[in-house]
Amino acid sequence: MSQYDVGTILWIIHKDRPGLVAYRVVEEITKKTLEGEKIQYLVQPAIPRATTVQLESIKGRIFLNSEEAKNALIENATRAIDLMINKTQNLVDKIFFPNQEKHQPKNTTGNIIAQTKESTNVSLKSGYQWVTMEDGTKVQVKIPESLI
């Protein structure tokens, strides 16, 4: 465990319940036993009528200033939002577009569209030809009119 001075404000993002709480270190207890020396801290939360608790009983990430805690909260929120977006996009693809491929890779000119083996029953687009690649993947290739 890190060492803290009495009076230090600790910013803690709780793991068991979402949120940020600031605590002030109000007491440092050093216990010397045959097994060695152990330091415990009592902290007071910045919550009205709250009692002091042992720092080691708090499950969460500890930061020494509000800016570090803010950055961690932003990272957490960004991750959660990205997960929500991806989950919802997957549902959109699955529910609204069940017969379409999720992604259709194209080359830099946009002329080659890859098709999976399951989607080879898709009708051939005007101006395209089916081509079977070495790995067995079938692709629609747009042949420029100058080559036809």
N, C-alpha and C positions, 0 to 999 in steps of 0.2 A: 504494500500500500504506500502511496505517496505520503510525504510529510507536509503538513499544513500548519501555519501559524494560527494561534488563537486570534480571532477577529477577521480571518480571511472569509470572503464570500465565495461560496461554491455554487455553481450553476449546474443543476442535475436534471438530465432528461431521463425520466422514469421509464423502465422497461415494462413494469406490470400494468401501468395505466399511462395513457398518452399525456404528455404535458411537461412543462418546465417549471421547476421550483428552485428558488434561490435559498440557500442555507448559509448560516453564519456559524463558523467554528467557535463554540463557546467554552470548550474545555478539552484539554489534552491529558490523557491518562497514560502513564507509563507504568507497566507492570513488569517487575523483574522476578523471574522464577528460575527453577533449576533447568527448565527447558530453554530459557533465554529471555530476551526482552521483547515485550509486545506493546505497541502504542495503539491506543484507541482514541477516537474523537467523538465528542458529543456535539451535535449540531442542532441549531434552532431554525426551523423553517420560517420563511417570510410569509406566514399565514397567521391571521389573528387567533389568539387563544390556543396556539399549538404548543405542545410540550417538546422538550428536547428528546432526540433519539440518537442511537449510536449510528455513526456514519456507515459502518460495515453492514448494517441491517437494510440499508437503502440499495435497491437494485436499480442501477442506471449508469449512464455515462456522465462523468464528472468533468466540468470545464471550469477554468479559473477566471473567465471573463464572459460577459454577455455576447460579445462578438463571435467567439468560438462556438458558443451554444447556438446562436442564431444561424451560423453557417451549417452546423450539423442538422438543425431543424429544417432548413431549406433543402439540404440534401435528402433528408428523409421524406419530405413532402414531394420533391421531384420524383423520387423513386416510386412513391405510392401513386402519383398521378400517371407516370409512365405505365405502371402496371394496369391501372384502370383503363387507360386509353388502349393498350394492347389487348386487354381482355374484351373490351367493347368492340374493337375493330374485328377481332376474331369472330365475335357473335354476328356482327354485320355481314362479314364474308360468308359465314355458315348459314345464316337465316335468310338474308336477302339475295345472296348470289351463290347458291349451293352448287351450281354447275360450272361456275367460272373458276379459273385458276387464281390462286392468291396473288401471284406475281408472274408477269410475263416478261422475262428478260429480253432486252433488245440490245443490238450492238450500237455503236456510237451514231450510226446513221439512221437507226430505228427500223431497219429493213428485215431483221430476222427476229421472229417471235418463237420461243421454245414452247413445245406442247408436251405434256406428259403422255405416257402410253394410254392412260385412262381417257384422255381427252381427244384421242385421235378420231373419234366419231364426230368431232366438230366440223362443220362444213368449211370447205376451202374458201378463203376470201378471194375476191376478184383480183387478178394480177399476181397471185401467189402460187407456188408449187410446193408439194410435199417432198421433203428430203429426209432420208434416214441417215442419222449420224453413226459413227463407228460403234458407239455404246448402245445403239438401238433406239435412241431417242428420236422421235419424229418431230421435225420442225417445219413451219411454213416459212418459205423464203420468197421474198418479193424480188422478182426478176425485173431489172430495169428494161423499159420498152426498147431501148437501143440494142439490147442483146437478143431480143425475141425475133 
